[in-house]
Amino acid sequence: MPFAFMLAAIVVITVIALLAVGRLGELPEVESDRAPIPLPQDRLLIPADVDEVRFSVGVRGYRMDEVDGVLDRLAAEAGERDERIAELESQLELHDHSGSASVGIGYQEPESGQPIA
């Protein structure tokens, strides 16, 4: 009799394990029960977008202060990068509008005004 109970328990545990991993049929698609994080899809992110991100708190979630620290750094570095890109683009526009032809990097006009053959 104890052998039959032990065998039945093993069968029940095996069936439950197979159901849990989807081996006895396909599991349905997971549906999110939370609202999506509102990030713009039609443009690149700006620092303010990152500043506005808030994650929901879960039982086994990440520490909020660590996530906030990483997001703060990401927003700051993205802002610095955007400022640097804007600065370089304005320098390029000034160079293009100053009357000189746009030339490749490392190209130098010859001293005599004649092209190098």
Phi and psi in radians as a Rosetta constraint file:
Dihedral C 1 N 2 CA 2 C 2 CIRCULARHARMONIC -1.084 0.35
Dihedral N 2 CA 2 C 2 N 3 CIRCULARHARMONIC -0.541 0.35
Dihedral C 2 N 3 CA 3 C 3 CIRCULARHARMONIC -1.136 0.35
Dihedral N 3 CA 3 C 3 N 4 CIRCULARHARMONIC -0.685 0.35
Dihedral C 3 N 4 CA 4 C 4 CIRCULARHARMONIC -1.146 0.35
Dihedral N 4 CA 4 C 4 N 5 CIRCULARHARMONIC -0.719 0.35
Dihedral C 4 N 5 CA 5 C 5 CIRCULARHARMONIC -1.143 0.35
Dihedral N 5 CA 5 C 5 N 6 CIRCULARHARMONIC -0.704 0.35
Dihedral C 5 N 6 CA 6 C 6 CIRCULARHARMONIC -1.158 0.35
Dihedral N 6 CA 6 C 6 N 7 CIRCULARHARMONIC -0.729 0.35
Dihedral C 6 N 7 CA 7 C 7 CIRCULARHARMONIC -1.138 0.35
Dihedral N 7 CA 7 C 7 N 8 CIRCULARHARMONIC -0.737 0.35
Dihedral C 7 N 8 CA 8 C 8 CIRCULARHARMONIC -1.112 0.35
Dihedral N 8 CA 8 C 8 N 9 CIRCULARHARMONIC -0.702 0.35
Dihedral C 8 N 9 CA 9 C 9 CIRCULARHARMONIC -1.125 0.35
Dihedral N 9 CA 9 C 9 N 10 CIRCULARHARMONIC -0.718 0.35
Dihedral C 9 N 10 CA 10 C 10 CIRCULARHARMONIC -1.116 0.35
Dihedral N 10 CA 10 C 10 N 11 CIRCULARHARMONIC -0.735 0.35
Dihedral C 10 N 11 CA 11 C 11 CIRCULARHARMONIC -1.119 0.35
Dihedral N 11 CA 11 C 11 N 12 CIRCULARHARMONIC -0.778 0.35
Dihedral C 11 N 12 CA 12 C 12 CIRCULARHARMONIC -1.107 0.35
Dihedral N 12 CA 12 C 12 N 13 CIRCULARHARMONIC -0.765 0.35
Dihedral C 12 N 13 CA 13 C 13 CIRCULARHARMONIC -1.123 0.35
Dihedral N 13 CA 13 C 13 N 14 CIRCULARHARMONIC -0.717 0.35
Dihedral C 13 N 14 CA 14 C 14 CIRCULARHARMONIC -1.108 0.35
Dihedral N 14 CA 14 C 14 N 15 CIRCULARHARMONIC -0.777 0.35
Dihedral C 14 N 15 CA 15 C 15 CIRCULARHARMONIC -1.107 0.35
Dihedral N 15 CA 15 C 15 N 16 CIRCULARHARMONIC -0.753 0.35
Dihedral C 15 N 16 CA 16 C 16 CIRCULARHARMONIC -1.101 0.35
Dihedral N 16 CA 16 C 16 N 17 CIRCULARHARMONIC -0.741 0.35
Dihedral C 16 N 17 CA 17 C 17 CIRCULARHARMONIC -1.118 0.35
Dihedral N 17 CA 17 C 17 N 18 CIRCULARHARMONIC -0.739 0.35
Dihedral C 17 N 18 CA 18 C 18 CIRCULARHARMONIC -1.154 0.35
Dihedral N 18 CA 18 C 18 N 19 CIRCULARHARMONIC -0.654 0.35
Dihedral C 18 N 19 CA 19 C 19 CIRCULARHARMONIC -1.143 0.35
Dihedral N 19 CA 19 C 19 N 20 CIRCULARHARMONIC -0.687 0.35
Dihedral C 19 N 20 CA 20 C 20 CIRCULARHARMONIC -1.139 0.35
Dihedral N 20 CA 20 C 20 N 21 CIRCULARHARMONIC -0.588 0.35
Dihedral C 20 N 21 CA 21 C 21 CIRCULARHARMONIC -1.683 0.35
Dihedral N 21 CA 21 C 21 N 22 CIRCULARHARMONIC 0.022 0.35
Dihedral C 21 N 22 CA 22 C 22 CIRCULARHARMONIC 1.465 0.35
Dihedral N 22 CA 22 C 22 N 23 CIRCULARHARMONIC 0.311 0.35
Dihedral C 22 N 23 CA 23 C 23 CIRCULARHARMONIC -1.364 0.35
Dihedral N 23 CA 23 C 23 N 24 CIRCULARHARMONIC -0.336 0.35
Dihedral C 23 N 24 CA 24 C 24 CIRCULARHARMONIC -1.766 0.35
Dihedral N 24 CA 24 C 24 N 25 CIRCULARHARMONIC 0.427 0.35
Dihedral C 24 N 25 CA 25 C 25 CIRCULARHARMONIC 2.461 0.35
Dihedral N 25 CA 25 C 25 N 26 CIRCULARHARMONIC 2.779 0.35
Dihedral C 25 N 26 CA 26 C 26 CIRCULARHARMONIC -1.380 0.35
Dihedral N 26 CA 26 C 26 N 27 CIRCULARHARMONIC 2.373 0.35
Dihedral C 26 N 27 CA 27 C 27 CIRCULARHARMONIC -1.342 0.35
Dihedral N 27 CA 27 C 27 N 28 CIRCULARHARMONIC 2.580 0.35
Dihedral C 27 N 28 CA 28 C 28 CIRCULARHARMONIC -1.191 0.35
Dihedral N 28 CA 28 C 28 N 29 CIRCULARHARMONIC 2.743 0.35
Dihedral C 28 N 29 CA 29 C 29 CIRCULARHARMONIC -1.074 0.35
Dihedral N 29 CA 29 C 29 N 30 CIRCULARHARMONIC 2.500 0.35
Dihedral C 29 N 30 CA 30 C 30 CIRCULARHARMONIC -1.328 0.35
Dihedral N 30 CA 30 C 30 N 31 CIRCULARHARMONIC 2.282 0.35
Dihedral C 30 N 31 CA 31 C 31 CIRCULARHARMONIC -1.858 0.35
Dihedral N 31 CA 31 C 31 N 32 CIRCULARHARMONIC 2.255 0.35
Dihedral C 31 N 32 CA 32 C 32 CIRCULARHARMONIC -1.243 0.35
Dihedral N 32 CA 32 C 32 N 33 CIRCULARHARMONIC 2.388 0.35
Dihedral C 32 N 33 CA 33 C 33 CIRCULARHARMONIC -1.807 0.35
Dihedral N 33 CA 33 C 33 N 34 CIRCULARHARMONIC 0.210 0.35
Dihedral C 33 N 34 CA 34 C 34 CIRCULARHARMONIC -2.112 0.35
Dihedral N 34 CA 34 C 34 N 35 CIRCULARHARMONIC 2.695 0.35
Dihedral C 34 N 35 CA 35 C 35 CIRCULARHARMONIC -1.232 0.35
Dihedral N 35 CA 35 C 35 N 36 CIRCULARHARMONIC 2.518 0.35
Dihedral C 35 N 36 CA 36 C 36 CIRCULARHARMONIC -1.164 0.35
Dihedral N 36 CA 36 C 36 N 37 CIRCULARHARMONIC 2.693 0.35
Dihedral C 36 N 37 CA 37 C 37 CIRCULARHARMONIC -1.254 0.35
Dihedral N 37 CA 37 C 37 N 38 CIRCULARHARMONIC 2.163 0.35
Dihedral C 37 N 38 CA 38 C 38 CIRCULARHARMONIC -1.351 0.35
Dihedral N 38 CA 38 C 38 N 39 CIRCULARHARMONIC 1.449 0.35
Dihedral C 38 N 39 CA 39 C 39 CIRCULARHARMONIC -1.866 0.35
Dihedral N 39 CA 39 C 39 N 40 CIRCULARHARMONIC 2.462 0.35
Dihedral C 39 N 40 CA 40 C 40 CIRCULARHARMONIC -1.158 0.35
Dihedral N 40 CA 40 C 40 N 41 CIRCULARHARMONIC 2.407 0.35
Dihedral C 40 N 41 CA 41 C 41 CIRCULARHARMONIC -1.759 0.35
Dihedral N 41 CA 41 C 41 N 42 CIRCULARHARMONIC -0.224 0.35
Dihedral C 41 N 42 CA 42 C 42 CIRCULARHARMONIC -1.730 0.35
Dihedral N 42 CA 42 C 42 N 43 CIRCULARHARMONIC 0.035 0.35
Dihedral C 42 N 43 CA 43 C 43 CIRCULARHARMONIC -2.726 0.35
Dihedral N 43 CA 43 C 43 N 44 CIRCULARHARMONIC 2.972 0.35
Dihedral C 43 N 44 CA 44 C 44 CIRCULARHARMONIC -1.245 0.35
Dihedral N 44 CA 44 C 44 N 45 CIRCULARHARMONIC 2.704 0.35
Dihedral C 44 N 45 CA 45 C 45 CIRCULARHARMONIC -1.232 0.35
Dihedral N 45 CA 45 C 45 N 46 CIRCULARHARMONIC 2.581 0.35
Dihedral C 45 N 46 CA 46 C 46 CIRCULARHARMONIC -2.069 0.35
Dihedral N 46 CA 46 C 46 N 47 CIRCULARHARMONIC 2.845 0.35
Dihedral C 46 N 47 CA 47 C 47 CIRCULARHARMONIC -0.934 0.35
Dihedral N 47 CA 47 C 47 N 48 CIRCULARHARMONIC -0.619 0.35
Dihedral C 47 N 48 CA 48 C 48 CIRCULARHARMONIC -1.122 0.35
Dihedral N 48 CA 48 C 48 N 49 CIRCULARHARMONIC -0.575 0.35
Dihedral C 48 N 49 CA 49 C 49 CIRCULARHARMONIC -1.091 0.35
Dihedral N 49 CA 49 C 49 N 50 CIRCULARHARMONIC -0.749 0.35
Dihedral C 49 N 50 CA 50 C 50 CIRCULARHARMONIC -1.201 0.35
Dihedral N 50 CA 50 C 50 N 51 CIRCULARHARMONIC -0.653 0.35
Dihedral C 50 N 51 CA 51 C 51 CIRCULARHARMONIC -1.086 0.35
Dihedral N 51 CA 51 C 51 N 52 CIRCULARHARMONIC -0.525 0.35
Dihedral C 51 N 52 CA 52 C 52 CIRCULARHARMONIC -1.496 0.35
Dihedral N 52 CA 52 C 52 N 53 CIRCULARHARMONIC -0.140 0.35
Dihedral C 52 N 53 CA 53 C 53 CIRCULARHARMONIC -1.222 0.35
Dihedral N 53 CA 53 C 53 N 54 CIRCULARHARMONIC 2.290 0.35
Dihedral C 53 N 54 CA 54 C 54 CIRCULARHARMONIC -2.316 0.35
Dihedral N 54 CA 54 C 54 N 55 CIRCULARHARMONIC 2.261 0.35
Dihedral C 54 N 55 CA 55 C 55 CIRCULARHARMONIC -1.704 0.35
Dihedral N 55 CA 55 C 55 N 56 CIRCULARHARMONIC 2.586 0.35
Dihedral C 55 N 56 CA 56 C 56 CIRCULARHARMONIC -1.328 0.35
Dihedral N 56 CA 56 C 56 N 57 CIRCULARHARMONIC 2.680 0.35
Dihedral C 56 N 57 CA 57 C 57 CIRCULARHARMONIC -1.623 0.35
Dihedral N 57 CA 57 C 57 N 58 CIRCULARHARMONIC 2.259 0.35
Dihedral C 57 N 58 CA 58 C 58 CIRCULARHARMONIC -2.061 0.35
Dihedral N 58 CA 58 C 58 N 59 CIRCULARHARMONIC 2.924 0.35
Dihedral C 58 N 59 CA 59 C 59 CIRCULARHARMONIC -1.069 0.35
Dihedral N 59 CA 59 C 59 N 60 CIRCULARHARMONIC -0.763 0.35
Dihedral C 59 N 60 CA 60 C 60 CIRCULARHARMONIC -1.948 0.35
Dihedral N 60 CA 60 C 60 N 61 CIRCULARHARMONIC 0.623 0.35
Dihedral C 60 N 61 CA 61 C 61 CIRCULARHARMONIC -1.411 0.35
Dihedral N 61 CA 61 C 61 N 62 CIRCULARHARMONIC -3.083 0.35
Dihedral C 61 N 62 CA 62 C 62 CIRCULARHARMONIC -1.375 0.35
Dihedral N 62 CA 62 C 62 N 63 CIRCULARHARMONIC 2.797 0.35
Dihedral C 62 N 63 CA 63 C 63 CIRCULARHARMONIC -1.262 0.35
Dihedral N 63 CA 63 C 63 N 64 CIRCULARHARMONIC 2.213 0.35
Dihedral C 63 N 64 CA 64 C 64 CIRCULARHARMONIC -1.062 0.35
Dihedral N 64 CA 64 C 64 N 65 CIRCULARHARMONIC -0.669 0.35
Dihedral C 64 N 65 CA 65 C 65 CIRCULARHARMONIC -1.169 0.35
Dihedral N 65 CA 65 C 65 N 66 CIRCULARHARMONIC -0.589 0.35
Dihedral C 65 N 66 CA 66 C 66 CIRCULARHARMONIC -1.226 0.35
Dihedral N 66 CA 66 C 66 N 67 CIRCULARHARMONIC -0.747 0.35
Dihedral C 66 N 67 CA 67 C 67 CIRCULARHARMONIC -1.122 0.35
Dihedral N 67 CA 67 C 67 N 68 CIRCULARHARMONIC -0.769 0.35
Dihedral C 67 N 68 CA 68 C 68 CIRCULARHARMONIC -1.075 0.35
Dihedral N 68 CA 68 C 68 N 69 CIRCULARHARMONIC -0.681 0.35
Dihedral C 68 N 69 CA 69 C 69 CIRCULARHARMONIC -1.090 0.35
Dihedral N 69 CA 69 C 69 N 70 CIRCULARHARMONIC -0.772 0.35
Dihedral C 69 N 70 CA 70 C 70 CIRCULARHARMONIC -1.163 0.35
Dihedral N 70 CA 70 C 70 N 71 CIRCULARHARMONIC -0.743 0.35
Dihedral C 70 N 71 CA 71 C 71 CIRCULARHARMONIC -1.130 0.35
Dihedral N 71 CA 71 C 71 N 72 CIRCULARHARMONIC -0.665 0.35
Dihedral C 71 N 72 CA 72 C 72 CIRCULARHARMONIC -1.087 0.35
Dihedral N 72 CA 72 C 72 N 73 CIRCULARHARMONIC -0.772 0.35
Dihedral C 72 N 73 CA 73 C 73 CIRCULARHARMONIC -1.133 0.35
Dihedral N 73 CA 73 C 73 N 74 CIRCULARHARMONIC -0.749 0.35
Dihedral C 73 N 74 CA 74 C 74 CIRCULARHARMONIC -1.053 0.35
Dihedral N 74 CA 74 C 74 N 75 CIRCULARHARMONIC -0.769 0.35
Dihedral C 74 N 75 CA 75 C 75 CIRCULARHARMONIC -1.123 0.35
Dihedral N 75 CA 75 C 75 N 76 CIRCULARHARMONIC -0.741 0.35
Dihedral C 75 N 76 CA 76 C 76 CIRCULARHARMONIC -1.126 0.35
Dihedral N 76 CA 76 C 76 N 77 CIRCULARHARMONIC -0.781 0.35
Dihedral C 76 N 77 CA 77 C 77 CIRCULARHARMONIC -1.189 0.35
Dihedral N 77 CA 77 C 77 N 78 CIRCULARHARMONIC -0.630 0.35
Dihedral C 77 N 78 CA 78 C 78 CIRCULARHARMONIC -1.136 0.35
Dihedral N 78 CA 78 C 78 N 79 CIRCULARHARMONIC -0.691 0.35
Dihedral C 78 N 79 CA 79 C 79 CIRCULARHARMONIC -1.130 0.35
Dihedral N 79 CA 79 C 79 N 80 CIRCULARHARMONIC -0.753 0.35
Dihedral C 79 N 80 CA 80 C 80 CIRCULARHARMONIC -1.113 0.35
Dihedral N 80 CA 80 C 80 N 81 CIRCULARHARMONIC -0.711 0.35
Dihedral C 80 N 81 CA 81 C 81 CIRCULARHARMONIC -1.125 0.35
Dihedral N 81 CA 81 C 81 N 82 CIRCULARHARMONIC -0.744 0.35
Dihedral C 81 N 82 CA 82 C 82 CIRCULARHARMONIC -1.084 0.35
Dihedral N 82 CA 82 C 82 N 83 CIRCULARHARMONIC -0.729 0.35
Dihedral C 82 N 83 CA 83 C 83 CIRCULARHARMONIC -1.109 0.35
Dihedral N 83 CA 83 C 83 N 84 CIRCULARHARMONIC -0.731 0.35
Dihedral C 83 N 84 CA 84 C 84 CIRCULARHARMONIC -1.149 0.35
Dihedral N 84 CA 84 C 84 N 85 CIRCULARHARMONIC -0.724 0.35
Dihedral C 84 N 85 CA 85 C 85 CIRCULARHARMONIC -1.101 0.35
Dihedral N 85 CA 85 C 85 N 86 CIRCULARHARMONIC -0.781 0.35
Dihedral C 85 N 86 CA 86 C 86 CIRCULARHARMONIC -1.083 0.35
Dihedral N 86 CA 86 C 86 N 87 CIRCULARHARMONIC -0.708 0.35
Dihedral C 86 N 87 CA 87 C 87 CIRCULARHARMONIC -1.101 0.35
Dihedral N 87 CA 87 C 87 N 88 CIRCULARHARMONIC -0.793 0.35
Dihedral C 87 N 88 CA 88 C 88 CIRCULARHARMONIC -1.166 0.35
Dihedral N 88 CA 88 C 88 N 89 CIRCULARHARMONIC -0.655 0.35
Dihedral C 88 N 89 CA 89 C 89 CIRCULARHARMONIC -1.152 0.35
Dihedral N 89 CA 89 C 89 N 90 CIRCULARHARMONIC -0.681 0.35
Dihedral C 89 N 90 CA 90 C 90 CIRCULARHARMONIC -1.192 0.35
Dihedral N 90 CA 90 C 90 N 91 CIRCULARHARMONIC -0.632 0.35
Dihedral C 90 N 91 CA 91 C 91 CIRCULARHARMONIC -1.121 0.35
Dihedral N 91 CA 91 C 91 N 92 CIRCULARHARMONIC -0.693 0.35
Dihedral C 91 N 92 CA 92 C 92 CIRCULARHARMONIC -1.144 0.35
Dihedral N 92 CA 92 C 92 N 93 CIRCULARHARMONIC -0.722 0.35
Dihedral C 92 N 93 CA 93 C 93 CIRCULARHARMONIC -1.114 0.35
Dihedral N 93 CA 93 C 93 N 94 CIRCULARHARMONIC -0.733 0.35
Dihedral C 93 N 94 CA 94 C 94 CIRCULARHARMONIC -1.077 0.35
Dihedral N 94 CA 94 C 94 N 95 CIRCULARHARMONIC -0.719 0.35
Dihedral C 94 N 95 CA 95 C 95 CIRCULARHARMONIC -1.153 0.35
Dihedral N 95 CA 95 C 95 N 96 CIRCULARHARMONIC -0.735 0.35
Dihedral C 95 N 96 CA 96 C 96 CIRCULARHARMONIC -1.185 0.35
Dihedral N 96 CA 96 C 96 N 97 CIRCULARHARMONIC -0.619 0.35
Dihedral C 96 N 97 CA 97 C 97 CIRCULARHARMONIC -1.489 0.35
Dihedral N 97 CA 97 C 97 N 98 CIRCULARHARMONIC -0.142 0.35
Dihedral C 97 N 98 CA 98 C 98 CIRCULARHARMONIC -1.382 0.35
Dihedral N 98 CA 98 C 98 N 99 CIRCULARHARMONIC 0.015 0.35
Dihedral C 98 N 99 CA 99 C 99 CIRCULARHARMONIC 1.736 0.35
Dihedral N 99 CA 99 C 99 N 100 CIRCULARHARMONIC -0.249 0.35
Dihedral C 99 N 100 CA 100 C 100 CIRCULARHARMONIC -1.458 0.35
Dihedral N 100 CA 100 C 100 N 101 CIRCULARHARMONIC 2.538 0.35
Dihedral C 100 N 101 CA 101 C 101 CIRCULARHARMONIC -1.254 0.35
Dihedral N 101 CA 101 C 101 N 102 CIRCULARHARMONIC 2.560 0.35
Dihedral C 101 N 102 CA 102 C 102 CIRCULARHARMONIC -1.324 0.35
Dihedral N 102 CA 102 C 102 N 103 CIRCULARHARMONIC 2.142 0.35
Dihedral C 102 N 103 CA 103 C 103 CIRCULARHARMONIC -2.120 0.35
Dihedral N 103 CA 103 C 103 N 104 CIRCULARHARMONIC 2.841 0.35
Dihedral C 103 N 104 CA 104 C 104 CIRCULARHARMONIC -1.217 0.35
Dihedral N 104 CA 104 C 104 N 105 CIRCULARHARMONIC 2.829 0.35
Dihedral C 104 N 105 CA 105 C 105 CIRCULARHARMONIC -1.161 0.35
Dihedral N 105 CA 105 C 105 N 106 CIRCULARHARMONIC 2.325 0.35
Dihedral C 105 N 106 CA 106 C 106 CIRCULARHARMONIC 1.530 0.35
Dihedral N 106 CA 106 C 106 N 107 CIRCULARHARMONIC -0.098 0.35
Dihedral C 106 N 107 CA 107 C 107 CIRCULARHARMONIC -1.461 0.35
Dihedral N 107 CA 107 C 107 N 108 CIRCULARHARMONIC 2.333 0.35
Dihedral C 107 N 108 CA 108 C 108 CIRCULARHARMONIC -2.187 0.35
Dihedral N 108 CA 108 C 108 N 109 CIRCULARHARMONIC 2.403 0.35
Dihedral C 108 N 109 CA 109 C 109 CIRCULARHARMONIC -1.193 0.35
Dihedral N 109 CA 109 C 109 N 110 CIRCULARHARMONIC 2.449 0.35
Dihedral C 109 N 110 CA 110 C 110 CIRCULARHARMONIC -1.201 0.35
Dihedral N 110 CA 110 C 110 N 111 CIRCULARHARMONIC 2.680 0.35
Dihedral C 110 N 111 CA 111 C 111 CIRCULARHARMONIC -1.076 0.35
Dihedral N 111 CA 111 C 111 N 112 CIRCULARHARMONIC -0.682 0.35
Dihedral C 111 N 112 CA 112 C 112 CIRCULARHARMONIC -1.401 0.35
Dihedral N 112 CA 112 C 112 N 113 CIRCULARHARMONIC -0.139 0.35
Dihedral C 112 N 113 CA 113 C 113 CIRCULARHARMONIC 1.549 0.35
Dihedral N 113 CA 113 C 113 N 114 CIRCULARHARMONIC -0.118 0.35
Dihedral C 113 N 114 CA 114 C 114 CIRCULARHARMONIC -1.628 0.35
Dihedral N 114 CA 114 C 114 N 115 CIRCULARHARMONIC 2.439 0.35
Dihedral C 114 N 115 CA 115 C 115 CIRCULARHARMONIC -1.131 0.35
Dihedral N 115 CA 115 C 115 N 116 CIRCULARHARMONIC 2.616 0.35
Dihedral C 115 N 116 CA 116 C 116 CIRCULARHARMONIC -1.359 0.35
Dihedral N 116 CA 116 C 116 N 117 CIRCULARHARMONIC 2.250 0.35
